[in-house]
Amino acid sequence: MSSLSLLDSPLFGGGFVNGEMRSLFDSSAFVDRCVETEVALATAEARLGLIPEAAAASIATAARTIRFDMTRLARETELVGYPILPMVEQMADACGEAGGYLHWGATTQDIMDTATVLQIRHALDLIERQLDDTVAALRNLAAEHRDTPMAGRTHLQQALPITFGYKAGVWLSGLERHRERLAQMRPRVLVVQFSGASGTLASLGEHGLAVQAELAKILGLAIPRITWHAARDGMAEVVQVLALVCGSLAKIAFDVSVMMATELGEVSEPFARHRGASSTMPQKRNPISCELIIAAAKVVRQHSGLMLDAMVHDFERATGPWHLEWSAIPESFALTFGALLQASFMLSGLVVHPDRMLANLGISKGLIVAEAVMMALAPLTGRQTAHDLVYAACRRAVEAGRPLFEVLAGTQEVAIPLGRERLRHLTDPANYLGSGSQMVDRILQPAPRAELEK
């Protein structure tokens, strides 16, 4: 059970990392993507007549049957600093005479970068799939609770009434923008890397760009306008967008965890036996999914900063910054996918307590809708006078512990212009929800086609 990393821990890893994403980025998967790139390169060069077709076929056959000596590969990678040369040596041995045409005109970073892009492509599919599930859960919450009133809070104080559907709609809006960002990012990121030692493809002479294009075609990747060995904005963008996704999830998780507080009790995470249980307090039901999401978001945020630092490559090949990506990219994908799994589980089964929301809405005894009275009174007395009258009434209500309606009903400057029945209507929080429900309807509508095609 020994492990060093949280993500690899047999104790803690399962809460943060899903096996499906883990399998995309583990060491053997990376080697497989490197081999896939080498085979595609040989195929491209054979099609263009740079190497014999028989050699490319032998390389492809060896790739399907080779069993790498991983112990040797690890030992030699530590010695060389990178895994490609040791990997190519084992592949070349398996290819026989055809091994002399393996890795033709390529450099280590070409293979590793392209392998990483292949991993990212599949990982983005998983992220988008799970994001869709989370979005669907939020859409259901927003629709179901479109008109469920609750207290809106600013600076942790009750501000004005909202609906829980409106709150869920605000959460939803951020995730839908992230779906757009992920789609828009793909053409900038899913780009082949094949440029040779200093990025000029000099090793292939006049055939360099043709090989690059054919390699990209075989792998289903885009062709770069110029080498990106030392221009890492695409890789950095990937992690920035993942950090944005996690940031939005953490905002949701923070809201839910506070709303789960005993004093509020407005929502609860889905019940499962012993989930969120305390070792000593039998009554506890801790917000475990929320905690895992918030923790994951903080780690991915650190990786996003690390990736910005990793953009500072020296000259045409960096002395160290590239290595930072080897940690930041796979861990960010793993943590983001895990956070999305926790979010979709939590939101799809979230238990909403409208009665507690309504009770909390009444805690202030009408003070939460003081603005409603002020805005109704302002056309009759002027805004500043209305503000001062209602402000003074609020202070008297707080000091006496009385409902705002009673105090205002006894204030002639307010009660006479507005009338008792209108005053009673104005001090009911359920009557001051603004356009929140209409905003929910708008966020639940399908995005216009023009917007989707951007």
C-alpha positions in Angstrom: 0.0 0.0 0.0 3.0 2.3 -0.2 2.4 5.5 -2.2 3.8 9.1 -2.3 1.2 11.0 -4.3 -2.4 11.7 -3.1 -3.6 10.7 -6.5 -1.9 7.3 -6.3 -2.8 6.6 -2.7 -4.9 3.5 -2.2 -6.5 5.3 0.7 -7.3 8.7 -0.7 -6.9 8.4 -4.5 -10.4 6.9 -5.2 -12.1 10.0 -3.9 -10.2 12.2 -6.3 -9.3 10.2 -9.4 -11.5 7.9 -11.5 -10.0 4.8 -13.0 -11.1 5.6 -16.5 -9.1 8.9 -16.5 -6.2 7.3 -14.7 -5.9 4.7 -17.4 -5.5 7.4 -20.0 -2.5 8.9 -18.4 -0.7 6.1 -16.6 2.9 5.2 -17.8 1.9 2.3 -20.0 -0.7 4.4 -21.7 1.9 7.1 -22.4 4.2 4.5 -23.9 1.3 3.2 -26.1 0.7 6.7 -27.4 4.4 7.1 -28.2 4.4 3.8 -30.1 1.3 4.9 -31.9 3.1 8.0 -33.0 6.2 6.2 -34.1 4.1 3.8 -36.2 2.1 6.6 -37.8 5.4 8.4 -38.6 6.8 5.3 -40.3 3.5 4.9 -42.2 3.6 8.5 -43.4 7.2 8.3 -44.5 6.5 5.0 -46.4 3.6 6.6 -48.2 5.9 9.4 -49.3 8.6 7.1 -50.4 11.2 8.1 -47.7 11.4 4.6 -46.2 10.5 1.2 -47.6 6.9 0.2 -47.2 8.1 -3.2 -45.9 10.0 -1.4 -43.1 6.8 0.5 -42.1 4.8 -2.7 -42.1 7.4 -4.5 -39.9 7.4 -1.5 -37.5 3.6 -1.7 -37.3 3.8 -5.5 -36.7 6.4 -5.1 -34.0 4.3 -2.4 -32.3 1.4 -4.8 -32.0 3.4 -7.6 -30.5 6.2 -6.0 -28.5 6.3 -6.4 -24.7 8.5 -3.7 -23.3 10.9 -4.5 -20.5 9.5 -1.8 -18.3 12.2 -2.2 -15.6 14.9 -1.6 -18.3 12.9 1.2 -19.7 12.6 2.9 -16.4 16.3 2.5 -15.6 17.4 3.8 -19.0 14.9 6.7 -18.9 16.5 7.8 -15.6 19.9 7.6 -17.2 18.9 9.4 -20.5 16.5 11.8 -19.0 13.7 10.9 -21.4 12.0 7.6 -22.4 12.1 7.9 -26.2 15.6 6.7 -26.9 15.3 3.7 -24.6 11.9 2.9 -26.0 13.1 3.2 -29.6 16.0 0.9 -28.9 13.7 -1.8 -27.6 11.3 -1.3 -30.6 14.2 -1.4 -33.1 15.4 -4.7 -31.7 11.8 -6.1 -32.1 11.7 -4.8 -35.7 14.9 -6.5 -37.0 16.3 -4.8 -40.0 13.3 -2.5 -40.3 14.4 -1.0 -37.0 16.9 1.1 -38.8 14.0 3.2 -40.2 12.3 3.8 -36.9 12.1 7.3 -35.5 13.3 8.6 -39.0 13.9 12.4 -38.8 12.1 12.8 -35.5 13.3 14.2 -32.1 12.3 13.1 -28.6 10.0 16.0 -28.1 8.1 15.4 -31.3 7.1 11.9 -30.1 6.3 12.9 -26.5 4.4 16.0 -27.4 2.3 14.2 -30.0 1.7 11.4 -27.6 0.5 13.9 -25.0 -1.8 15.5 -27.5 -3.4 12.1 -28.3 -3.9 11.6 -24.5 -5.5 15.1 -24.2 -7.9 14.4 -27.1 -9.3 11.4 -25.4 -9.3 13.1 -22.0 -11.2 16.0 -23.3 -13.9 13.6 -24.5 -14.2 12.3 -21.0 -14.3 15.8 -19.5 -17.0 16.9 -21.9 -19.0 13.8 -21.3 -19.0 14.3 -17.5 -19.5 18.0 -17.8 -22.7 17.3 -19.8 -23.9 15.1 -16.9 -23.2 17.8 -14.4 -25.0 20.4 -16.6 -28.0 18.1 -16.9 -28.2 17.8 -13.2 -28.2 21.5 -12.8 -30.8 22.1 -15.5 -33.1 19.7 -13.6 -32.5 21.6 -10.3 -33.1 24.9 -12.0 -36.3 23.8 -13.7 -37.7 22.0 -10.6 -37.0 24.9 -8.2 -37.7 27.8 -10.6 -40.1 29.3 -8.1 -38.8 27.9 -4.8 -38.1 31.1 -2.7 -35.1 31.4 -0.5 -32.9 34.1 0.9 -30.3 35.6 -1.4 -27.1 36.4 0.5 -24.4 38.9 -0.1 -21.3 39.2 2.2 -22.8 36.2 4.1 -25.8 38.4 5.1 -29.4 38.0 3.9 -29.8 40.5 1.1 -32.9 40.0 -1.1 -35.1 37.0 -1.8 -34.2 34.8 -4.8 -35.3 31.3 -5.9 -33.2 28.2 -5.6 -33.8 27.7 -9.3 -32.2 31.0 -9.9 -29.2 30.0 -7.9 -28.9 26.7 -9.8 -29.2 28.7 -13.0 -26.3 30.9 -12.1 -24.2 27.8 -11.3 -25.3 26.4 -14.7 -24.3 29.4 -16.7 -20.7 29.1 -15.8 -20.5 25.4 -16.8 -22.2 26.1 -20.1 -19.6 28.7 -20.9 -16.9 26.1 -20.0 -18.5 23.8 -22.6 -17.9 26.5 -25.2 -14.4 27.0 -24.0 -13.5 23.4 -24.3 -14.9 23.2 -27.8 -13.2 26.4 -28.9 -9.9 25.2 -27.5 -9.6 21.9 -29.4 -8.4 23.4 -32.7 -5.6 25.2 -30.9 -4.5 22.2 -28.8 -5.1 19.1 -30.9 -2.1 19.8 -33.2 0.6 17.4 -34.2 4.2 18.0 -33.1 6.8 16.9 -35.7 9.6 19.3 -36.4 13.0 17.7 -35.7 15.9 18.7 -33.6 15.7 22.5 -33.7 12.2 22.7 -35.1 13.1 23.3 -38.8 12.7 19.7 -40.1 16.1 19.9 -41.6 16.7 16.2 -41.2 14.1 15.5 -43.9 15.1 18.2 -46.3 12.4 19.2 -48.8 10.1 16.4 -47.6 9.7 17.7 -44.0 6.4 19.5 -44.2 4.9 16.7 -46.4 5.8 14.2 -43.7 4.4 16.4 -41.0 1.1 16.8 -42.9 0.8 13.1 -43.6 1.5 12.3 -39.9 -1.2 14.7 -38.8 -3.6 13.2 -41.3 -3.0 9.6 -40.0 -3.4 10.7 -36.4 -6.4 12.9 -37.0 -4.6 16.0 -35.7 -4.3 19.5 -37.1 -1.1 20.8 -38.7 0.7 23.6 -36.9 1.6 26.8 -38.7 5.0 26.6 -37.1 6.9 24.5 -34.6 5.6 24.7 -31.0 8.4 23.0 -29.2 9.1 26.1 -27.2 5.7 27.8 -27.6 3.6 26.2 -24.9 0.5 28.4 -24.8 -1.7 25.5 -26.1 -0.7 23.2 -23.3 -1.0 26.0 -20.8 -4.5 26.8 -22.1 -5.7 23.3 -21.5 -4.9 23.5 -17.8 -6.2 27.0 -17.5 -9.6 25.8 -18.8 -9.6 22.8 -16.5 -8.8 25.2 -13.6 -11.8 27.3 -14.6 -14.1 24.3 -14.7 -12.8 23.3 -11.2 -13.3 26.9 -10.0 -16.9 26.9 -11.0 -17.4 23.5 -9.4 -15.8 24.7 -6.2 -18.1 27.8 -6.1 -21.1 25.4 -6.3 -19.5 23.1 -3.6 -18.8 26.0 -1.3 -22.4 27.3 -1.6 -23.8 23.8 -1.0 -21.6 23.1 2.0 -22.6 26.3 3.7 -26.3 25.7 2.9 -25.8 22.2 4.6 -24.8 23.9 7.8 -27.0 22.9 10.7 -28.2 26.5 11.2 -29.3 26.8 7.6 -30.2 23.2 6.6 -31.4 24.2 3.1 -29.9 21.3 1.2 -28.3 18.0 1.8 -25.9 15.9 -0.2 -27.3 12.5 -1.3 -27.6 10.0 1.4 -25.5 6.9 1.4 -24.8 4.7 4.4 -21.8 6.0 6.3 -21.1 8.7 3.7 -19.9 11.8 5.5 -20.2 10.0 8.9 -18.2 11.1 11.9 -16.1 8.5 13.8 -17.4 10.0 17.1 -20.6 12.0 16.4 -23.4 9.8 15.1 -25.5 12.7 14.0 -23.0 14.1 11.5 -23.6 14.2 7.8 -20.6 16.0 6.4 -20.5 17.5 2.8 -17.9 15.0 1.5 -18.4 15.6 -2.2 -18.2 19.3 -1.6 -14.9 18.9 0.3 -13.3 16.8 -2.4 -14.4 19.2 -5.1 -13.0 22.2 -3.2 -9.7 20.4 -2.5 -9.3 19.3 -6.2 -10.0 22.9 -7.4 -7.2 24.2 -5.2 -4.7 21.7 -6.6 -5.6 22.3 -10.2 -5.4 26.1 -9.6 -1.8 25.5 -8.5 -1.1 23.5 -11.6 -2.6 26.3 -13.7 0.0 28.7 -12.3 2.7 26.1 -12.8 1.8 25.9 -16.5 2.1 29.6 -16.9 5.6 29.3 -15.4 6.3 26.4 -17.8 5.7 28.7 -20.8 9.0 30.3 -20.2 11.1 28.1 -22.4 14.7 29.0 -23.1 15.5 29.3 -26.8 14.4 26.4 -29.1 14.3 23.7 -26.4 13.9 24.3 -22.7 16.1 23.2 -19.8 13.4 22.2 -17.3 10.1 23.9 -17.9 8.8 21.2 -20.2 9.1 18.7 -17.4 6.6 20.6 -15.3 3.9 19.6 -17.8 4.5 15.9 -17.1 3.0 16.5 -13.7 0.5 19.4 -14.3 -1.3 18.0 -17.3 -2.2 14.5 -16.2 -2.9 15.5 -12.6 -5.2 18.4 -13.7 -7.2 16.1 -16.0 -7.5 13.5 -13.3 -8.6 15.9 -10.6 -11.0 17.8 -12.9 -12.7 14.6 -14.0 -12.9 13.4 -10.4 -14.4 16.8 -9.4 -17.0 16.5 -12.1 -17.9 13.0 -11.0 -18.4 14.2 -7.5 -20.4 17.2 -8.7 -22.8 15.2 -10.9 -23.3 12.7 -8.1 -24.0 15.4 -5.6 -26.2 17.6 -7.8 -28.2 14.8 -9.3 -29.2 13.5 -5.9 -29.2 16.8 -4.0 -31.9 16.9 -1.3 -33.6 20.3 -1.3 -35.5 21.5 1.8 -37.9 24.2 0.7 -39.4 24.4 4.2 -36.1 25.4 5.7 -35.5 27.9 2.9 -38.8 29.5 3.6 -38.2 29.5 7.4 -34.8 31.1 6.9 -36.4 33.7 4.6 -38.6 34.7 7.5 -35.8 35.0 10.0 -35.5 38.7 9.5 -39.2 39.3 10.0 -39.6 41.2 6.7 -36.3 43.1 6.8 -35.1 41.2 3.8 -37.6 43.1 1.6 -37.1 46.6 3.1 -35.9 47.6 -0.4 -39.4 46.7 -1.8 -41.1 49.1 0.5 -38.5 51.8 -0.2 -38.9 51.5 -4.0 -42.7 51.5 -3.7 -42.6 54.6 -1.5 -40.0 56.5 -3.5 -42.3 57.7 -6.3 -44.6 59.2 -3.6 -42.0 60.8 -1.3 -38.8 60.9 -3.3 -36.1 58.3 -3.0 -34.0 59.8 -0.3 -36.9 60.5 2.0 -38.2 56.9 1.4 -34.8 55.5 2.2 -34.6 57.4 5.4 -38.1 56.5 6.5 -37.6 52.8 5.8 -34.1 52.8 7.3 -35.4 54.2 10.6 -38.3 51.7 10.6 -35.8 48.9 10.1 -33.7 50.1 13.1 -36.8 50.2 15.3 -37.9 46.7 14.2 -34.4 45.3 15.0 -34.3 46.9 18.4 -37.8 45.8 19.4 -37.6 42.4 17.7 -40.8 43.2 15.8 -41.9 42.3 12.2 -41.1 45.1 9.8 -44.7 45.2 8.7 -45.9 46.1 12.2 -43.4 48.9 12.5 -44.2 50.3 9.1 -47.9 50.0 9.7 -47.5 52.3 12.7 -45.4 54.8 10.7 -47.9 57.3 9.3 -45.4 58.7 6.7 -45.3 55.1 5.2 -48.7 53.6 6.0 -50.8 56.4 4.8 -49.2 56.8 1.3 -49.0 53.0 0.7 -52.0 51.7 2.5 -52.0 48.7 4.9 -52.9 46.0 2.3 -50.2 47.1 -0.1 -47.7 47.3 2.8 -48.6 43.7 3.8 -48.0 42.6 0.2 -44.7 44.4 0.0 -43.3 42.9 3.2 -43.9 39.3 2.0 -40.6 38.0 0.6 -42.3 35.7 -1.8 -43.6 38.8 -3.7 -40.2 40.3 -4.3 -38.4 37.8 -6.5 -37.8 40.2 -9.4 -37.1 38.6 -12.8 -35.3 35.6 -11.3 -37.8 33.0 -12.6 -37.7 34.5 -16.1 -33.9 34.3 -16.0 -34.2 30.6 -15.2 -36.5 30.2 -18.3 -33.9 32.0 -20.4 -30.9 29.9 -19.2 -32.9 26.7 -19.8 -33.6 27.5 -23.4 -31.3 25.9 -26.0 -28.5 28.2 -27.1 -29.1 29.9 -30.4 -27.5 28.0 -33.3 -25.2 30.9 -34.2 -23.8 30.9 -30.6 -23.2 27.1 -30.7 -21.3 27.4 -34.0 -18.9 30.1 -32.7 
